[in-house]
């Protein structure tokens, strides 16, 4: 697999705050990546660095084999859609879509028209008079119809309702199957996008703490439930991601159970439950489930 992004020792500091801390990773061609983490973890800063919108304090970034900073030959192949996307004061939605072909050589006007209908977007309304969801739909349509070889979505779909978000996921997956490219989704809605993701990058306090294949991650942790003595005896010295106890019962989340160990647990009267991708990331970032959902 060809890597279109190579990052080594990347650090970005703002007035004594380290937003990205010694990050090293790569992004492959024609895959859907999830860039996941809490608010303030460094996701947006990292994407701004990768798209040449900010300068690194130190470290190396290579996008399509070159530095992205002030490099038109690189940036013309990138689409970066933000939650807080801004448009000229008097722009209407139709103006955004008319100007898009100037910036994106792979722009598909027919696909854009289909998406406009899907999201029921009013083309003649001034953007400043639109709802948050309608403005979000504009960004989503641009990101999809641009068909840029490297597309970043920095949570622009948070303004969409559940039906519109599902429309976005469905259209993204269908179009990606026909027109492969590299897509990076930054989101807190992990359960919603988990089935889309092929690779996961988790950033926490500026550091990349997970860089793994999504399918491997989905099966990497298990919750063991049973009486406290039985659970403690089974867990032993294994790494514990999370522990709950009520009365004489205990629930422990651990990683790396083999098939034989699963049989042993069942034989010991313990119950085993899979851990979702969101639960795993919550455990790895030491965030309560309620707090994580509140952030989303």
N, C-alpha and C positions, 0 to 999 in steps of 0.2 A: 504494500500500500504506500502511495506517495503522500508525504506530509506537506501540506500547504502552509502550515504555521509551525515555526520552531522558536521556542522561547527558552532562554537560559539565564538564570540568576537575575530575573527581572525584579526591580524594586522601584517603587514610587513613594516619595515622601512629600507631605504637605505640612509646612510649619511645625515640624516635630512629630506629626502623625504619619505612621507608615501604613499606607492604604494597600499596597501590594508589597509582599515581603519575600524576596528571593525565590520567585516562582520559576519553575522549570517544567515544561511540558511540551507536547506536540499535538497538532490537530491534523487528522488525516483527510484525504480527499474523499468527497462523496459519502459523508456520514452525517448523521444527526447527533449533535452533542448537547448535553445539558450542562449549563454553567450554573451551579446551584449554591445556595448559601443564604445566610440571614441578611437582613437590612444592614448596610454598613460594612459588610464583609469584604468588599473590594471588587464586586462583580462589574459594576459600571466603569470604575477606574480602569480595570483590566481591559475591557472592551475598547475604551477610549485610546488606550495605549496601542492595542492591536490594529486599530483603524487610523492611526496617525493623528489623532486629535489631541494628543498630549505627549509630552516628552518624558522619557524614563529618567529616574535619578541615576540608575545604573542597570547594567544587564544588556542582553541582546535580544532583538526581535527580528525575525525573518518571516515575511509573508510573500508567498509566491517567489521565494528565493531572494527577496530584497527587503530593505528597510521601508516601512510604509510611510514614514514621515516625509511630507511634502513630495510625494512620489506619485504622480498622476498615473503612471503605467501600472501601479499596484492598486491605487484607490478606485480606478475605473472598473475593477472587478469585484468591488465590495459594496454591499448594501447594509447600512446600519440603521435600524429602526428603533427609536427610543420611545419610552412611555411618555416622556415630556416633549415630544416632537413639536417644534414651533413652525408656523407658517406666516408669510406676510399678512399684515393687518386685514386687508380687504380681499384676500384669497377666498375663492370658493373651491369646493372639492374638485370640480371639473378642471380648474386651473392646475391643480397638483398633477392630475393624470395627463393633461396635455403637455406639461413640461417634463414629465418623467422620462420620455424617450431621449431627451437631451443628455441625461446622466447615465442611463442604463442601456447598453447596446443590445441586450437580450430581451428588452421590454416586449411583452406580449399584450397588445391592446385588446384582443378578443378575450383573453383570460381575465384581464382587468374588468371588462364589461360584465363577464359572468359573475365575478366576485362582487361587483357593485350591486348587481341584482340580488345575490345571495345575502348580502348584509343590509339590503334595503336602504342604501345610502342616498340622501338627497343631494344631487350634484350641484344645484344652483343656490343652495343655502350658504351664506357666509360661514366660514369655519368658526369665527368667534361667536356665532350664534348656535353652534352645534352642541349637542350633549357630549359628555366625556366619552361615552361609548361610540358615538359616530366619529369623533376625532380618532379614537383608537382604530376603528375600522379603516380609516384612510391609510394609516401606517401599515396595517396588516396587508391591505391590498397592494400597496407599493412594494412591500417586502416580498410578497409572493409573486406578483406579476413581473418584477424586475428580473427574476431568475438569474440573479448574480451568482457567480461561481462560489462566492463566500458571503453568506447572509447572516447577520446578527439581529436577533430580536431581543431587545432589552425590556422585557415585560410590557410591550405596548398593548397587549391583549387583556390587561387587568381591568380596563374600563368596559370591556364587553360583558354582557350577561352570559349565563351558562350556555344558552342555546347558541349564541354567536361564537363563544369560545370553542364549542364543539365543532361548529362549522369551520372555524380556522384550522383546528387539528385535522379534520377530515380532508380539507382542501390541500393542506400542506403535505400530508402523507400521500395522497393520490398524485399530486403534481411532482413530488419528489421521486416517486416510482417511475414516472415517465421522463422526468428531466432531472437526473441526479445532480446534486451539488452539495456543498458543505453548509450545513445550517447549525448555528449555535443559538440555543434557546436559554435565556436567563429568566428564571422564574422562581416564585415561592410555591406555586401550585403543583407540587411535585407529583402527587397522586394522579392529577389530570394528565400530565405529559409523560408519565413513566413508561407507558407502552410505546411511545414514539422514539424514545432515546436509545441510541446504540452505544454511546459512550458517555460517561459521567465525569465531570470535573467539579469538585466541591472546594470552595474557598472559604476559609474561616479566619477572621482577623488578619486578612491579607495573605495567608499561606495556603497553598494547595495541599489539602489533607487527603483527598481521594482523587485518583486518576485511574479509572478502571473501566473495563467493559461492562455495560449495563446488565447484560444477562448474567455475568459472573456475580455482580453485586446483589442481584435479586435473590440469589440462593445462598448468599454468604453468611447470613445470620439466622438464628433460630431462637424462639422464646421457649424456655423449658418451665413447665408449671407442675407443681406437686407439693407434697408436704415439705416443710423447710428442711428437716434432716436429710430427706432423700435428694432434694435439689442440691443442697450443699455438698453432699457426698459425691454426686455425679459431676458437679461443676469442678470441684477440686481447685487446681491452680490455673484453670483456663481464664483467658481474658474475659472480663464481664463488662458489657457495654451499658447495661442497665439492670437495676434490681428493685423489685417491689415486694412487700411482705404485708399480709393481712392475717392476723392471728397466727395459726399454725401453718398457713400456706405461703408459698414463695413463688415468685415469677422472675426469671432471670433471662436476659438476652445475651447470648454468646455467639461466637463466630467459629466457623471451621469444623462442623460436625461431619464425620465420615458416615458411610452407610452402616458400618458395624456399630458405631457409637449411637446411632439413632435406634438400632435394634436393642442395644443395651439399655437405653433410656426407657423404651417402651416396656421392656422386661422388668424394669424397676418400678413400673407403675406411674411413670411420668408422662405428661402430655406434651407434645411438640407442636408449635404453631409457627408458620412462616412469618417473616418480618418484611413489611413492605419497604419499598425504596425510600419513601418519606420517613417512615419510622427509623430506618437504619441511619439516615442522615441526621435526624433529630438526636439519636443516641450518640452519634460520632461528634456532633457539635455541642453536646451537653445542654440541649435546649428542651424544655418541657414541651409536650405535644400541644398543650393549650397555648403556650406562648408562641410556638411556631405557627399555628393556625391563625393566631391574632395578627402576626406580622403579615401574613398573606392577605 
